[in-house]
Amino acid sequence: MQFTIHQTPLPGAVIIEPVCFRDERGFFLESWNSRDFAARGIAIDFVQDNHSRSVKNVLRGFHYQDMTAPMVKLVRCTLGNVLDVIVDLRVGSPTFGRWHAVELTADNMLQLLVPIGFGHAFLTLSDVAEIQYKCSIYYTPAAEGVIAWNDPDIGVPWPVTDPILSQRDRKGMRLAEYLERPAFRFGNVEGAG
């Protein structure tokens, strides 16, 4: 598999740019190859693939699974475009509370590796978008947490002020609440970089 790894300002989180072969018939790319990724230092056993479809202005997140079921995600957009945002939730990390955003589109084919210890959110920018992501552990509702998408202590300048949210995302906790019982501590998070 041919791909380029782009580091983000948040250690452990990377953007993966696969090589895409295009011709008059369409395109072909490998989105995952465990042998080739492992050779580049990304050795993950993915056990579940998820596929979500959202309409414009739907915002999902910041979601994470705590250390009872810690999850790595490899996220890509296969229809439309989204603003994909991660936040470092590892207490004691030099980048704790900092966020990084990347636009994932069906055209740019970028993928975002979301390590353990990060919250993940995305906003649908196109009329419809589909996100597909690989997960390193099975979805475990009892382990899930949600940080408020609009927490001013994180300060993401989302391009919408009134997104479409689920009930769960409307009730996301503030970073200050998270600090009362943090899910992750820097240095104790395996696979978080």
C-alpha positions, 0 to 999 in steps of 0.5 A: 500500500502506498500512503503518506503519513502527516503528523498533526500538532497532537502527538499520536494523531495522524492524517493518512493520505493514500495514493489513489489510482485514477483513470477514465473508469474511476479510481482505486485505493487501499484504505487499510493494509495491516502489514503496510501500516504496521511497517510504518508504526501503526499496528492496530487490530481493527474489529469493527467497521462503522458507516454513518450518513448525516445531513448538512449541519449534523454535528456528532461528538466529541465521543470517546470510550474510556479505558474499560473499552478504549478505542482507536478509530481510523476515519474517512469520508466516502460521500460529501465532506465533513469537518472532522475534529479531535481533542486531546483528553489525556490529563497531563498531556502537554496538549491536553484540551487542544484540538485539531481539525481536518476537512475529510472529503470524498475527493481528498480521501484523507483518513484521520487516525484517532488514538486512545485518549482523544475525543472525536467529533465531526460536522457535515458540511455538504448536503449529505455526507457518509463517514466510514471508520474502523474501530479497534474495539467493539462499541461499548455503551457503558464505556462511552463519554461525550464532551460538549461540542461547544465547550468554550474551554476547548474553543473550536470555531465551528462554522455553525452556531446551531447544529443538528444534535442528538439528545446525547450530544446535547448533554455533553459534559464540559471539560471542567466536569470531565476533569473531575473524573477523567477517562485518560491520563497521559503516559497511562494510555496504551496506543495513544502515542 
